[in-house]
Amino acid sequence: MRARGGANDAVRALLDLAPPARLVVRDGHQVEVPTADVVAGDLLVVRPGAKIAVDGWWRPAPATSTSRW
């Protein structure tokens, strides 16, 4: 029982690392949505120093002031 309790605590600690909301591009606009509402195919905006909330493919974007987003 103690091992299962430790595993539960570890999973809970991992879930607490995820940010509560993410910036997602929908219909050409950045929208903040709860992390739980991010769906497959969403394009996330990840700013420098931000936590990445979900698994997925990384597509680099130019890090300039002329970036589209």
Secondary structure, DSSP 4 states (H G I P E B T S, - for coil): -HHHHHHHHHHHHHHHHS-SEEEEEETTEEEEEEGGG--TT-EEE--TTPPP-S---------STT---
